[in-house]
């Protein structure tokens, strides 16, 4: 058995929903690029960055949700991956630094546990309400150690998970970070790649 924890934005979805919302309904690509640079230089925490980005989004939830459904695809291999994990007895949980209603909209129908943060949809800018108990590190620290812990991710917010996992699957920024620091990881393109690797280990 493996205990599998999976990031949401840019991992389960093919685009990061917070980046998408900021660029399309908020401060724009220039602001997002500025904030990303501050994160990578260690000048801004991931949580503060998300709060700053979402504070520029003034659209209502219905408008934002419709746009997300229309333009942000789910990785088509993820539902089959969840079904395979269920069949093989590998518990799967989604751990996101993003927004609870967004995660619920995309994966709620799959009936798997997920951890994400509340948000208030205000007309003068969305208010991100981080709940420390839902942070990736907090969830991973609480995980039973009765099986190897697997983490699957792609972005800046996933770096914090590295010390708490036994097997790391990474792509995009997270893979570059691991290569730069010599951290062992398995690169993946889709959840089919993850499944095949786990099958080979099983």
Secondary structure, DSSP 8 states (H G I E B T S, - for coil): -EEEEE--TTTTBSS-HHHHHHHHHSS-HHHHHHHHHHHHTTSS-HHHHHHHHHTT--S-HHHHHHHHHHH--B-TTHHHHHHHHHHHT--EEEEEEEEHHHHHHHHGGG--EEEEEEEE--TT--EEE--GGGSHHHHHHHS--SSEEEEEE-SGGGGGGGGG-SEEEE-HHHHHHHHHHT---EE-SSHHHHHHHHHHH-
